[in-house]
Amino acid sequence: MAAASSILLLVLAVFAAGANAATFTITNNCGFTVWPAAIPVGGGVQLNPGQTWTLNVPAGTSSGRVWGRTGCSFNGGRGSCATGDCGGAFSCTLSGQPPTTLAEFTIGGTQDFYDISVIDGFNVAMDFSCSTGAALRCRDSGCPDAYHQPNDVKTHACSGNSNYQVTFCP
């Protein structure tokens, strides 16, 4: 029994070591305040021009999205945003309301996958890059690096255990 328990613990340790975490560095280069939001991890923050938010996405988080909210006003954690609003919450647990330029990701395997989507509209220019992959750019609603329709082929791959950079108004 003790040998079986030891083997089980060893297998679990090897599995946990293979799980990938990621760091997202989110920068506001806009001349105005952006309230980036992230789900399922992160919630949201206020980024004044030139500020950066470092978001650590833990191992076991398989997918998520980051977007910028604009024209927000909050009082005690409740309020609203002109674009990307998530039910009036400062810290989002729901996806933002259109229009939203989305940085989407799937992590945790030997490869990560990431994309920009404007299927739900465009609200703020964005660059999205993986530390081991291509930089995606979206300057306006017609950006060629973004999904415009659900059947577009715009997903990019990079090595698992990569880190990411999201820049608003690059």
DSSP file with accessible surface (Angstrom, degrees, kcal/mol):
  #  RESIDUE AA STRUCTURE BP1 BP2  ACC     N-H-->O    O-->H-N    N-H-->O    O-->H-N    TCO  KAPPA ALPHA  PHI   PSI    X-CA   Y-CA   Z-CA
    1    1 A M     >        0   0  187      0, 0.0     4,-2.3     0, 0.0     5,-0.2   0.000 360.0 360.0 360.0 -42.2    0.0    0.0    0.0
    2    2 A A  H  >  +     0   0   74      1,-0.2     4,-2.2     2,-0.2     5,-0.2   0.886 360.0  51.3 -64.3 -37.7    2.8    2.4    0.9
    3    3 A A  H  > S+     0   0   67      2,-0.2     4,-2.4     1,-0.2    -1,-0.2   0.915 109.6  49.9 -64.9 -41.3    4.5    1.7   -2.5
    4    4 A A  H  > S+     0   0   59      1,-0.2     4,-2.5     2,-0.2    -2,-0.2   0.910 111.0  49.4 -64.0 -40.6    1.2    2.4   -4.3
    5    5 A S  H  X S+     0   0   57     -4,-2.3     4,-2.4     2,-0.2    -1,-0.2   0.906 110.7  50.3 -65.2 -40.0    0.8    5.7   -2.5
    6    6 A S  H  X S+     0   0   77     -4,-2.2     4,-2.2     2,-0.2    -2,-0.2   0.910 111.0  48.4 -64.9 -41.1    4.4    6.7   -3.3
    7    7 A I  H  X S+     0   0  109     -4,-2.4     4,-2.8     2,-0.2     5,-0.2   0.929 110.8  51.0 -65.4 -42.7    3.9    5.9   -7.0
    8    8 A L  H  X S+     0   0  103     -4,-2.5     4,-2.6     1,-0.2    -2,-0.2   0.929 110.8  48.4 -60.4 -44.2    0.6    7.9   -7.0
    9    9 A L  H  X S+     0   0  117     -4,-2.4     4,-2.3     2,-0.2    -1,-0.2   0.900 111.3  50.5 -63.7 -39.2    2.4   10.9   -5.4
   10   10 A L  H  X S+     0   0  114     -4,-2.2     4,-2.4     2,-0.2    -2,-0.2   0.933 110.8  48.6 -64.2 -44.4    5.2   10.7   -7.9
   11   11 A V  H  X S+     0   0   86     -4,-2.8     4,-2.5     1,-0.2    -2,-0.2   0.930 112.4  48.7 -62.5 -44.2    2.8   10.6  -10.8
   12   12 A L  H  X S+     0   0   93     -4,-2.6     4,-2.7    -5,-0.2    -1,-0.2   0.903 110.7  50.9 -63.0 -39.4    0.9   13.6   -9.5
   13   13 A A  H  X S+     0   0   59     -4,-2.3     4,-2.2     2,-0.2    -1,-0.2   0.915 111.0  47.7 -65.4 -41.6    4.1   15.5   -9.0
   14   14 A V  H  X S+     0   0   97     -4,-2.4     4,-1.3     2,-0.2    -2,-0.2   0.933 112.9  49.2 -65.2 -42.7    5.2   14.8  -12.6
   15   15 A F  H  X S+     0   0  158     -4,-2.5     4,-0.7     1,-0.2     3,-0.5   0.941 111.8  48.3 -61.7 -45.1    1.8   15.9  -13.8
   16   16 A A  H >< S+     0   0   63     -4,-2.7     3,-0.8     1,-0.2    -1,-0.2   0.886 107.4  55.7 -64.6 -36.5    1.8   19.1  -11.8
   17   17 A A  H 3< S+     0   0   86     -4,-2.2    -1,-0.2     1,-0.2    -2,-0.2   0.818 105.2  53.9 -66.6 -27.5    5.3   19.9  -13.0
   18   18 A G  H 3< S+     0   0   50     -4,-1.3    -1,-0.2    -3,-0.5     2,-0.2   0.646  85.4 101.2 -80.7 -16.1    4.1   19.7  -16.6
   19   19 A A    <<  -     0   0   36     -3,-0.8     2,-0.4    -4,-0.7    40,-0.2  -0.520  69.0-137.6 -71.8 136.6    1.3   22.2  -16.0
   20   20 A N        -     0   0   23     -2,-0.2    40,-0.5    88,-0.2    41,-0.3  -0.775  16.4-166.6-102.6 140.7    2.1   25.6  -17.4
   21   21 A A        -     0   0   45     -2,-0.4     2,-0.3    38,-0.2    87,-0.1  -0.743  12.6-154.6-109.8 164.7    1.6   29.0  -15.9
   22   22 A A  E     -A   57   0A   2     35,-2.5    35,-3.2    -2,-0.3     2,-0.5  -0.996  11.1-141.7-142.8 149.3    1.9   32.2  -17.8
   23   23 A T  E     -A   56   0A  43     -2,-0.3   141,-2.8    33,-0.2     2,-0.5  -0.950  15.1-161.0-110.4 127.7    2.6   35.9  -17.0
   24   24 A F  E     -Ab  55 164A   0     31,-3.3    31,-3.2    -2,-0.5     2,-0.6  -0.943   1.7-160.6-108.1 123.2    0.7   38.5  -18.9
   25   25 A T  E     -Ab  54 165A  42    139,-2.5   141,-2.6    -2,-0.5     2,-0.5  -0.934  11.5-168.1-104.4 115.4    2.2   42.0  -19.0
   26   26 A I  E     -Ab  53 166A   0     27,-3.1    27,-3.0    -2,-0.6     2,-0.4  -0.929   5.2-173.0-113.5 119.7   -0.6   44.5  -19.9
   27   27 A T  E     -Ab  52 167A  20    139,-2.7   141,-2.9    -2,-0.5     2,-0.8  -0.929  19.4-145.8-120.2 138.2    0.5   48.0  -20.9
   28   28 A N  E     + b   0 168A   0     23,-2.5    22,-3.0    -2,-0.4    23,-0.2  -0.875  26.1 162.8-102.4 104.2   -1.6   51.1  -21.5
   29   29 A N        +     0   0   90    139,-2.3   140,-0.1    -2,-0.8    -1,-0.1   0.266  42.8 114.8 -97.7   8.3    0.1   53.3  -24.2
   30   30 A a  S    S-     0   0    5      2,-0.2    20,-0.2     1,-0.1     4,-0.1  -0.348  76.5-124.0 -74.5 161.2   -3.1   55.2  -24.9
   31   31 A G  S    S+     0   0   78     18,-0.1     2,-0.3     2,-0.1    -1,-0.1   0.242  95.2  52.6 -85.6  12.2   -3.4   58.9  -24.1
   32   32 A F  S    S-     0   0   97     16,-0.1    -2,-0.2    15,-0.1     2,-0.2  -0.919  99.2 -82.0-141.4 164.7   -6.4   58.0  -21.9
   33   33 A T        -     0   0   35     -2,-0.3    38,-0.4    15,-0.1     2,-0.4  -0.480  39.5-166.8 -71.8 138.2   -7.2   55.6  -19.1
   34   34 A V  B     -E   47   0B   0     13,-2.4    13,-2.9    -2,-0.2    36,-0.2  -0.975  13.8-150.5-122.3 140.3   -8.1   52.0  -20.0
   35   35 A W  E     -F   69   0C  28     34,-2.6    34,-1.1    -2,-0.4    11,-0.2  -0.806  21.6-157.7-108.9  86.1   -9.6   49.6  -17.5
   36   36 A P  E     -F   68   0C   0      0, 0.0     9,-1.9     0, 0.0     2,-0.3  -0.364   7.9-164.4 -65.1 147.7   -8.3   46.2  -18.7
   37   37 A A  E     -FG  67  44C   0     30,-2.8    30,-2.2     7,-0.2     2,-0.3  -0.934   6.7-171.9-129.8 152.5  -10.3   43.1  -17.7
   38   38 A A  E   > -FG  66  43C   2      5,-1.5     5,-2.0    -2,-0.3    28,-0.2  -0.989  14.1-130.6-147.5 136.2   -9.3   39.5  -17.7
   39   39 A I  E   5S+F   65   0C  26     26,-2.0    26,-2.3    -2,-0.3    54,-0.1  -0.972  78.3   8.9-134.0 149.3  -11.3   36.3  -17.1
   40   40 A P  T   5S+     0   0   90      0, 0.0     2,-0.4     0, 0.0    -1,-0.2  -0.992 134.1  29.5 -84.8  -2.2  -11.2   33.7  -15.6
   41   41 A V  T   5S+     0   0   38     24,-0.1    24,-0.1     1,-0.1    16,-0.1  -0.944 112.8  26.4-119.6 138.8   -8.2   35.2  -13.7
   42   42 A G  T   5 -     0   0   35     -2,-0.4     2,-1.5    14,-0.1    -3,-0.2  -0.239  66.9-154.2 114.8 -47.0   -7.4   38.8  -12.9
   43   43 A G  E   < -G   38   0C   6     -5,-2.0    -5,-1.5    49,-0.2    49,-0.8  -0.554  50.1 -57.8  78.7 -90.9  -10.8   40.6  -12.9
   44   44 A G  E     -G   37   0C   7     -2,-1.5     2,-0.3    -7,-0.3    -7,-0.2  -0.942  43.5-168.6 178.1 158.8   -9.8   44.1  -13.7
   45   45 A V        -     0   0   34     -9,-1.9     2,-0.5    -2,-0.3     8,-0.0  -0.922  30.9-106.7-146.7 172.0   -7.8   47.2  -12.9
   46   46 A Q        -     0   0   92     -2,-0.3     2,-0.5   -11,-0.2   -11,-0.2  -0.936  31.0-169.4-105.1 126.5   -7.5   50.8  -13.9
   47   47 A L  B     -E   34   0B   7    -13,-2.9   -13,-2.4    -2,-0.5     3,-0.1  -0.948   5.6-158.2-119.6 112.1   -4.4   51.7  -16.0
   48   48 A N    >   -     0   0   59     -2,-0.5     3,-2.4   -15,-0.2   -20,-0.3  -0.365  51.1 -61.1 -74.7 164.9   -3.7   55.3  -16.5
   49   49 A P  T 3  S+     0   0   67      0, 0.0   -20,-0.2     0, 0.0    -1,-0.2  -0.205 126.8  13.9 -51.4 132.1   -1.5   56.3  -19.6
   50   50 A G  T 3  S+     0   0   57    -22,-3.0     2,-0.1     1,-0.3   -21,-0.1   0.309  97.3 126.7  86.6  -7.4    1.9   54.6  -19.3
   51   51 A Q    <   -     0   0   86     -3,-2.4   -23,-2.5   -23,-0.2     2,-0.4  -0.466  43.9-151.1 -86.3 158.3    1.0   52.2  -16.6
   52   52 A T  E     -A   27   0A  72    -25,-0.2     2,-0.4    -2,-0.1   -25,-0.2  -0.963   4.5-157.8-129.2 144.5    1.5   48.4  -16.7
   53   53 A W  E     -A   26   0A  37    -27,-3.0   -27,-3.1    -2,-0.4     2,-0.6  -0.986   9.0-152.7-121.1 126.2   -0.4   45.5  -15.0
   54   54 A T  E     -A   25   0A  80     -2,-0.4     2,-0.5   -29,-0.2   -29,-0.2  -0.904  13.5-169.4-101.7 121.3    1.3   42.2  -14.5
   55   55 A L  E     -A   24   0A  12    -31,-3.2   -31,-3.3    -2,-0.6     2,-0.7  -0.951   9.6-154.4-115.6 120.1   -1.2   39.3  -14.4
   56   56 A N  E     -A   23   0A 105     -2,-0.5   -33,-0.2   -33,-0.2   -14,-0.1  -0.868   6.5-160.6 -96.8 115.8    0.0   35.8  -13.3
   57   57 A V  E     -A   22   0A   3    -35,-3.2   -35,-2.5    -2,-0.7     3,-0.1  -0.866  21.9-132.3 -96.6 114.7   -2.2   33.1  -14.8
   58   58 A P    >   -     0   0   67      0, 0.0     3,-1.6     0, 0.0   -38,-0.1  -0.240  25.7 -88.9 -71.4 157.0   -1.8   30.0  -12.7
   59   59 A A  T 3  S+     0   0   48      1,-0.2   -38,-0.2   -40,-0.2     3,-0.1  -0.282 114.6  43.6 -54.9 143.7   -1.1   26.5  -14.0
   60   60 A G  T 3  S+     0   0   73    -40,-0.5     2,-0.9     1,-0.3    -1,-0.2   0.295  78.4 118.5  96.4 -10.0   -4.4   24.7  -14.6
   61   61 A T    <   -     0   0   19     -3,-1.6    46,-0.3   -41,-0.3    -1,-0.3  -0.805  41.8-176.1 -87.5 108.7   -6.1   27.8  -16.3
   62   62 A S        -     0   0   78     -2,-0.9    45,-2.4     1,-0.2     2,-0.3   0.871  56.0  -4.4 -81.4 -35.7   -6.8   26.4  -19.7
   63   63 A S  E     + H   0 106C  57     43,-0.3     2,-0.3    45,-0.0    43,-0.2  -0.981  62.7 144.2-154.2 163.2   -8.2   29.4  -21.5
   64   64 A G  E     - H   0 105C  12     41,-2.1    41,-2.4    -2,-0.3     2,-0.3  -0.971  28.7-117.8-176.1-171.7   -9.2   33.0  -21.1
   65   65 A R  E     -FH  39 104C  56    -26,-2.3   -26,-2.0    -2,-0.3     2,-0.4  -0.992   6.8-157.1-151.0 153.6   -9.4   36.5  -22.5
   66   66 A V  E     +FH  38 103C   0     37,-2.5    37,-3.0    -2,-0.3     2,-0.3  -0.988  21.6 165.0-129.8 138.3   -8.1   40.0  -21.9
   67   67 A W  E     -FH  37 102C   0    -30,-2.2   -30,-2.8    -2,-0.4     2,-0.4  -0.978  32.8-114.9-149.4 161.6   -9.8   43.2  -23.2
   68   68 A G  E     -F   36   0C   0     33,-0.6     2,-0.4    -2,-0.3    33,-0.3  -0.847  20.7-154.9-101.1 133.9   -9.7   46.9  -22.6
   69   69 A R  E     -F   35   0C   0    -34,-1.1   -34,-2.6    -2,-0.4     2,-0.3  -0.861  14.9-164.8-102.8 143.7  -12.7   48.8  -21.2
   70   70 A T  B     +L   83   0D  22     13,-1.2    13,-1.7    -2,-0.4    12,-1.3  -0.884  59.1  24.8-128.3 158.4  -13.0   52.5  -22.0
   71   71 A G  S    S+     0   0   56    -38,-0.4    11,-0.3    -2,-0.3     2,-0.2   0.871  81.5 167.7  61.8  41.4  -15.1   55.4  -20.7
   72   72 A b        -     0   0   15      9,-0.2     2,-0.4    -3,-0.2     9,-0.2  -0.577  25.1-173.8 -93.1 152.8  -15.5   53.8  -17.2
   73   73 A S  E     -M   80   0E  86      7,-2.4     7,-1.9    -2,-0.2     2,-0.4  -0.963  11.8-178.6-142.5 120.9  -16.8   55.4  -14.0
   74   74 A F  E     -M   79   0E  47     -2,-0.4     2,-0.4     5,-0.2     5,-0.2  -0.945  14.7-177.8-125.2 147.2  -16.6   53.4  -10.8
   75   75 A N  E >  S-M   78   0E 147      3,-3.1     3,-1.0    -2,-0.4    15,-0.0  -0.910  80.3 -16.7-142.2 108.0  -17.7   54.1   -7.2
   76   76 A G  T 3  S-     0   0   79     -2,-0.4     3,-0.1     1,-0.2    14,-0.0   0.838 128.2 -50.0  66.9  33.6  -17.1   51.4   -4.6
   77   77 A G  T 3  S+     0   0   38      1,-0.2    13,-1.8    12,-0.1     2,-0.3   0.388 122.7  91.6  89.7  -7.7  -16.5   48.6   -7.1
   78   78 A R  E <   +MN  75  89E 143     -3,-1.0    -3,-3.1    11,-0.2     2,-0.3  -0.920  46.0  95.8-119.9 150.4  -19.7   49.3   -9.1
   79   79 A G  E     -M   74   0E  31      9,-2.1     2,-0.3    -2,-0.3    -5,-0.2  -0.937  56.8 -89.8 171.0-145.9  -20.1   51.5  -12.1
   80   80 A S  E     -M   73   0E  69     -7,-1.9    -7,-2.4    -2,-0.3     2,-0.3  -0.984  16.1-145.3-157.9 160.8  -20.2   51.3  -15.9
   81   81 A b        -     0   0   14     -2,-0.3     4,-0.3    -9,-0.2    -9,-0.2  -0.977  19.5-135.5-130.0 145.7  -18.0   51.5  -19.0
   82   82 A A  S    S+     0   0   79    -12,-1.3     2,-0.3    -2,-0.3   -11,-0.2   0.873  96.3  19.7 -66.9 -37.1  -18.9   52.9  -22.4
   83   83 A T  B    S+L   70   0D  25    -13,-1.7   -13,-1.2     1,-0.1    -1,-0.2  -0.986 127.7  14.6-133.4 145.3  -17.2   49.8  -24.1
   84   84 A G  S    S+     0   0    1     13,-1.4    -2,-0.1    15,-0.5    -1,-0.1   0.587  75.9 171.6  76.2  11.2  -16.3   46.4  -22.7
   85   85 A D        -     0   0   30     -4,-0.3    12,-2.9    11,-0.2     2,-0.3  -0.206  23.2-155.9 -57.1 141.3  -18.5   46.7  -19.6
   86   86 A c    >   -     0   0    3      3,-0.4     3,-1.2    10,-0.2     7,-0.3  -0.607  67.7 -57.8-121.0  67.8  -18.9   43.5  -17.6
   87   87 A G  T 3  S-     0   0   44     -2,-0.3     3,-0.1     1,-0.3    -8,-0.1   0.762  96.5 -64.4  70.7  23.4  -22.2   43.9  -15.7
   88   88 A G  T 3  S+     0   0    6      1,-0.3    -9,-2.1   -10,-0.1     2,-0.3   0.523  99.3 136.7  80.4   5.4  -21.1   47.1  -14.0
   89   89 A A  B <   -N   78   0E  17     -3,-1.2    -3,-0.4   -11,-0.2    -1,-0.3  -0.634  51.1-152.0 -89.6 142.4  -18.3   45.4  -12.0
   90   90 A F  S    S+     0   0   63    -13,-1.8     2,-0.8    -2,-0.3    -1,-0.1   0.912  97.1  46.1 -70.4 -45.7  -14.8   46.8  -11.6
   91   91 A S  S    S-     0   0   66    -14,-0.3    -1,-0.2   -54,-0.1   -47,-0.2  -0.875  96.3-138.2-101.7 106.1  -13.4   43.3  -11.3
   92   92 A c        +     0   0    5    -49,-0.8   -49,-0.2    -2,-0.8   -54,-0.2  -0.369  39.2 162.7 -72.9 140.7  -14.9   41.2  -14.1
   93   93 A T  S    S+     0   0  120     -7,-0.3     2,-0.3    -2,-0.1    -1,-0.1   0.309  72.8  58.5-123.4  -6.5  -16.2   37.7  -13.8
   94   94 A L  S    S-     0   0  103     -8,-0.2    -5,-0.0   -51,-0.1    -1,-0.0  -0.859  96.2 -93.3-118.3 157.7  -18.2   37.9  -17.0
   95   95 A S        -     0   0   46     -2,-0.3     2,-0.1     1,-0.1    -8,-0.1  -0.312  51.1 -97.8 -65.4 153.5  -17.1   38.7  -20.6
   96   96 A G        -     0   0    7    -10,-0.1   -10,-0.2     1,-0.1   -11,-0.2  -0.392  35.1-109.6 -74.3 150.4  -17.3   42.3  -21.6
   97   97 A Q        -     0   0  118    -12,-2.9   -13,-1.4    -2,-0.1   -12,-0.2  -0.559  59.7 -57.1 -77.1 141.3  -20.2   43.7  -23.6
   98   98 A P  S    S+     0   0   76      0, 0.0    23,-0.2     0, 0.0   -13,-0.1  -0.237 108.5  59.2 -59.3 150.1  -19.5   44.6  -27.3
   99   99 A P  S    S+     0   0   48      0, 0.0   -15,-0.5     0, 0.0     2,-0.3   0.446  74.3 142.3 -84.9 142.2  -17.7   46.3  -28.7
  100  100 A T        -     0   0    1     20,-0.7     2,-0.6    21,-0.3    20,-0.4  -0.975  45.2-143.2-145.5 130.8  -14.5   44.7  -27.4
  101  101 A T        -     0   0    0     -2,-0.3   -33,-0.6   -33,-0.3     2,-0.4  -0.849  36.4-153.8 -85.7 118.8  -11.2   44.0  -29.0
  102  102 A L  E     -HI  67 117C   2     15,-2.6    15,-2.4    -2,-0.6     2,-0.6  -0.847  23.5-159.0-107.7 135.7  -10.3   40.6  -27.4
  103  103 A A  E     -HI  66 116C   0    -37,-3.0   -37,-2.5    -2,-0.4     2,-0.3  -0.953  28.0-170.3-101.1 115.7   -6.9   38.9  -26.7
  104  104 A E  E     -HI  65 115C  39     11,-2.8    11,-2.1    -2,-0.6     2,-0.3  -0.870   6.7-179.0-113.7 145.8   -7.8   35.2  -26.4
  105  105 A F  E     -HI  64 114C   9    -41,-2.4   -41,-2.1    -2,-0.3     2,-0.4  -0.985  22.6-165.3-145.3 152.4   -5.6   32.4  -25.2
  106  106 A T  E     +HI  63 113C  72      7,-2.6     7,-2.8    -2,-0.3   -43,-0.3  -0.984  29.5 167.8-133.0 120.5   -5.4   28.7  -24.5
  107  107 A I        +     0   0   10    -45,-2.4     5,-0.1    -2,-0.4     3,-0.1  -0.801  33.1  76.1-128.4 169.5   -2.5   27.5  -22.5
  108  108 A G  S    S+     0   0   36      1,-0.4   -88,-0.2    -2,-0.3     2,-0.1   0.366  75.3  81.5 114.3  -2.9   -1.3   24.5  -20.6
  109  109 A G  S    S-     0   0   37      2,-0.6    -1,-0.4    -3,-0.1    52,-0.2  -0.351 100.4 -77.5-112.2-160.5    0.0   22.0  -23.2
  110  110 A T  S    S+     0   0  138     -2,-0.1    50,-2.5    50,-0.1     2,-0.3   0.722 122.9  36.7 -73.3 -20.1    3.2   21.6  -25.2
  111  111 A Q  E    S- J   0 159C 101     48,-0.3    -2,-0.6    46,-0.0     2,-0.3  -0.982  74.6-149.8-128.7 145.2    1.9   24.4  -27.3
  112  112 A D  E     - J   0 158C   1     46,-2.8    46,-2.0    -2,-0.3     2,-0.4  -0.770  12.6-149.9-102.3 157.9   -0.1   27.5  -26.4
  113  113 A F  E     +IJ 106 157C  82     -7,-2.8    -7,-2.6    -2,-0.3     2,-0.3  -0.979  18.8 170.3-130.5 142.7   -2.6   29.2  -28.7
  114  114 A Y  E     +IJ 105 156C   0     42,-2.3    42,-2.7    -2,-0.4     2,-0.3  -0.985   2.8 163.3-150.7 154.8   -3.5   32.9  -28.9
  115  115 A D  E     -I  104   0C  16    -11,-2.1   -11,-2.8    -2,-0.3     2,-0.4  -0.978  32.5-118.9-160.3 167.8   -5.5   35.3  -31.1
  116  116 A I  E     -Ik 103 146C   0     29,-0.6    31,-2.6    -2,-0.3     2,-0.4  -0.955  30.6-163.1-111.5 138.9   -7.1   38.7  -31.4
  117  117 A S  E     +Ik 102 147C   4    -15,-2.4   -15,-2.6    -2,-0.4    31,-0.2  -0.985  27.9 171.0-126.4 135.2  -10.8   38.8  -32.1
  118  118 A V    >   +     0   0   12     29,-2.8     3,-1.9    -2,-0.4    30,-0.1   0.010  51.7 113.8-120.7  22.5  -13.0   41.7  -33.3
  119  119 A I  T 3  S+     0   0   68      1,-0.3     3,-0.1    28,-0.2    29,-0.1   0.887  83.5  44.9 -57.6 -38.1  -16.1   39.4  -33.8
  120  120 A D  T 3  S-     0   0   62    -20,-0.4   -20,-0.7     1,-0.3    -1,-0.3   0.157 130.5 -89.8 -91.7  17.6  -17.7   41.3  -30.9
  121  121 A G    <   -     0   0   26     -3,-1.9     2,-0.4   -22,-0.3    -1,-0.3  -0.303  41.8 -82.3 101.4 174.0  -16.6   44.7  -32.4
  122  122 A F        +     0   0   55    -23,-0.1    19,-0.1     1,-0.1     3,-0.1  -0.964  44.6 154.6-120.1 133.4  -13.5   46.9  -32.0
  123  123 A N        +     0   0   26     -2,-0.4     2,-0.3     1,-0.4    -1,-0.1   0.592  65.8  15.7-131.0 -23.7  -13.0   49.4  -29.2
  124  124 A V  S    S-     0   0    5     16,-0.1    -1,-0.4   -54,-0.0   -56,-0.1  -0.978  77.7-104.6-154.7 139.5   -9.3   50.0  -28.7
  125  125 A A        -     0   0   19     -2,-0.3    44,-2.2    14,-0.2     2,-0.3  -0.349  46.5-177.5 -62.4 145.2   -6.1   49.3  -30.7
  126  126 A M  E     -DC 138 168A   0     12,-2.7    12,-2.4    42,-0.2     2,-0.4  -1.000  28.2-158.6-150.8 140.6   -4.1   46.3  -29.4
  127  127 A D  E     -DC 137 167A  22     40,-2.3    40,-2.5    -2,-0.3     2,-0.4  -0.953  17.4-173.4-109.4 142.9   -0.9   44.3  -29.9
  128  128 A F  E     +DC 136 166A   0      8,-2.2     8,-2.9    -2,-0.4     2,-0.3  -0.986  10.4 169.3-138.8 121.1   -0.9   40.8  -28.5
  129  129 A S  E     -DC 135 165A  32     36,-2.4    36,-2.4    -2,-0.4     2,-0.3  -0.970  27.4-141.0-138.0 154.9    2.3   38.7  -28.5
  130  130 A d  E >   - C   0 164A   6      4,-0.6     3,-1.7    -2,-0.3    34,-0.2  -0.852  29.4-121.1-107.7 144.5    3.7   35.5  -27.1
  131  131 A S  T 3  S+     0   0   78     32,-2.9    33,-0.1    -2,-0.3    -1,-0.1   0.720 114.5  31.6 -62.3 -18.1    7.3   35.3  -26.0
  132  132 A T  T 3  S+     0   0   75     31,-0.2    -1,-0.3    27,-0.2    27,-0.2   0.120 119.0  54.1-124.3  21.1    8.0   32.5  -28.5
  133  133 A G  S <  S-     0   0   34     -3,-1.7    25,-0.1    25,-0.1     2,-0.1  -0.729  90.1 -55.8-141.3-169.9    5.6   33.5  -31.3
  134  134 A A        -     0   0   54     23,-0.3    -4,-0.6    -2,-0.2     2,-0.5  -0.349  46.9-117.3 -74.3 150.6    4.4   36.2  -33.7
  135  135 A A  E     -D  129   0A  49     -6,-0.2     2,-0.4    -2,-0.1    -6,-0.2  -0.773  27.3-150.1 -87.4 127.2    3.2   39.6  -32.6
  136  136 A L  E     -D  128   0A   2     -8,-2.9    -8,-2.2    -2,-0.5     2,-0.4  -0.821  11.1-160.7 -98.8 140.1   -0.4   40.2  -33.6
  137  137 A R  E     +D  127   0A 123     -2,-0.4     8,-0.7   -10,-0.2     2,-0.4  -0.976  16.9 175.9-128.0 136.6   -1.5   43.8  -34.4
  138  138 A e  E     +D  126   0A   0    -12,-2.4   -12,-2.7    -2,-0.4     3,-0.1  -0.880  12.0 158.5-140.3 101.2   -5.0   45.3  -34.4
  139  139 A R        +     0   0  104     -2,-0.4     2,-0.3   -14,-0.2   -14,-0.2   0.650  69.3   0.6 -96.6 -22.8   -5.1   49.1  -35.1
  140  140 A D  S >  S-     0   0   88    -16,-0.1     3,-1.9   -14,-0.1    -1,-0.1  -0.922  90.0 -77.7-155.3 179.6   -8.7   49.4  -36.3
  141  141 A S  T 3  S+     0   0   82      1,-0.3   -20,-0.1    -2,-0.3   -23,-0.1   0.709 124.7  55.5 -64.1 -17.5  -11.8   47.3  -37.0
  142  142 A G  T 3  S+     0   0   48      3,-0.0    -1,-0.3   -20,-0.0     6,-0.1   0.239  74.4 152.7 -96.3  15.5  -10.4   46.0  -40.2
  143  143 A e    X   -     0   0    3     -3,-1.9     3,-1.2     1,-0.2   -25,-0.1  -0.160  39.9-147.8 -56.1 128.5   -7.2   44.6  -38.7
  144  144 A P  T 3  S+     0   0   97      0, 0.0    -1,-0.2     0, 0.0    -6,-0.1   0.700  92.4  61.8 -72.0 -19.1   -5.9   41.6  -40.7
  145  145 A D  T 3  S+     0   0   53     -8,-0.7   -29,-0.6     2,-0.1     2,-0.3   0.461  94.3  83.5 -83.7  -1.0   -4.5   39.8  -37.7
  146  146 A A  E <  S-k  116   0C   0     -3,-1.2     2,-0.3    -9,-0.1   -29,-0.3  -0.715  84.0-107.6-109.1 155.0   -7.9   39.4  -36.0
  147  147 A Y  E     +k  117   0C  32    -31,-2.6   -29,-2.8    -2,-0.3   -28,-0.2  -0.616  34.8 171.2 -67.9 131.0  -10.8   37.0  -36.2
  148  148 A H  S    S+     0   0   63      1,-0.4    -1,-0.2    -2,-0.3   -27,-0.1   0.602  70.4  25.9-111.4 -27.1  -13.7   38.8  -38.0
  149  149 A Q  S >  S-     0   0  116      1,-0.0     3,-2.1     0, 0.0    -1,-0.4  -0.955  87.1-110.0-133.5 152.6  -16.0   35.8  -38.3
  150  150 A P  T 3  S+     0   0  104      0, 0.0    -1,-0.0     0, 0.0    -3,-0.0   0.790 116.6  52.4 -56.6 -26.6  -16.1   32.6  -36.2
  151  151 A N  T 3  S+     0   0  133      2,-0.1    -4,-0.0    -3,-0.0     2,-0.0   0.381  80.3 121.0 -95.0   6.7  -14.7   30.5  -39.1
  152  152 A D    <   -     0   0   45     -3,-2.1     2,-0.8     1,-0.1     3,-0.1  -0.347  62.9-133.6 -62.8 151.5  -11.6   32.7  -39.7
  153  153 A V        +     0   0  137      1,-0.1    -1,-0.1     2,-0.0    -2,-0.1  -0.813  60.2 125.6-109.1  89.0   -8.3   31.0  -39.3
  154  154 A K        +     0   0   64     -2,-0.8   -38,-0.3     2,-0.1     2,-0.2   0.244  28.2 124.2-129.6   9.0   -6.3   33.4  -37.3
  155  155 A T        -     0   0   60     -3,-0.1     2,-0.3   -40,-0.1   -40,-0.2  -0.570  42.4-158.9 -77.1 139.5   -5.1   31.4  -34.3
  156  156 A H  E     -J  114   0C  59    -42,-2.7   -42,-2.3    -2,-0.2     2,-0.3  -0.881   3.1-143.8-117.9 151.1   -1.4   31.4  -33.7
  157  157 A A  E     +J  113   0C  44     -2,-0.3   -23,-0.3   -44,-0.2     2,-0.3  -0.824  19.4 169.9-113.8 150.8    0.7   28.8  -31.7
  158  158 A d  E     -J  112   0C   6    -46,-2.0   -46,-2.8    -2,-0.3   -25,-0.1  -0.928  46.1 -67.4-146.2 171.5    3.8   29.3  -29.5
  159  159 A S  E     -J  111   0C  67     -2,-0.3     3,-0.5   -48,-0.2   -48,-0.3  -0.297  57.3-103.1 -61.3 143.9    5.7   27.0  -27.2
  160  160 A G  S    S+     0   0   18    -50,-2.5   -50,-0.1     1,-0.2    -1,-0.1  -0.228 106.0  38.1 -61.1 155.6    4.0   25.9  -24.0
  161  161 A N  S    S+     0   0  102      1,-0.2    -1,-0.2   -52,-0.2     2,-0.2   0.826  87.5 146.2  68.3  33.3    5.1   27.8  -20.8
  162  162 A S        -     0   0    2     -3,-0.5     2,-0.3    -4,-0.1  -139,-0.2  -0.498  42.7-131.2 -92.1 167.6    5.3   31.1  -22.7
  163  163 A N        -     0   0   74   -141,-0.2   -32,-2.9    -2,-0.2     2,-0.3  -0.786  20.6-139.6-115.3 164.7    4.6   34.6  -21.4
  164  164 A Y  E     -bC  24 130A   6   -141,-2.8  -139,-2.5    -2,-0.3     2,-0.4  -0.889   9.2-154.7-131.8 155.0    2.5   37.2  -23.1
  165  165 A Q  E     -bC  25 129A  59    -36,-2.4   -36,-2.4    -2,-0.3     2,-0.5  -0.997   8.3-173.9-129.5 125.4    2.4   41.0  -23.7
  166  166 A V  E     -bC  26 128A   0   -141,-2.6  -139,-2.7    -2,-0.4     2,-0.5  -0.992   8.3-174.6-117.1 125.7   -0.8   42.9  -24.4
  167  167 A T  E     -bC  27 127A  17    -40,-2.5   -40,-2.3    -2,-0.5     2,-0.4  -0.983  13.4-150.2-124.8 122.4   -0.4   46.6  -25.3
  168  168 A F  E    S+bC  28 126A   0   -141,-2.9  -139,-2.3    -2,-0.5   -42,-0.2  -0.738  83.4   5.5 -88.1 138.6   -3.2   49.0  -25.7
  169  169 A a              0   0   33    -44,-2.2    -1,-0.2    -2,-0.4   -43,-0.1   0.953 360.0 360.0  53.7  57.8   -2.7   51.8  -28.3
  170  170 A P              0   0   57      0, 0.0    -1,-0.1     0, 0.0   -45,-0.0  -0.170 360.0 360.0 -64.5 360.0    0.7   50.4  -29.5
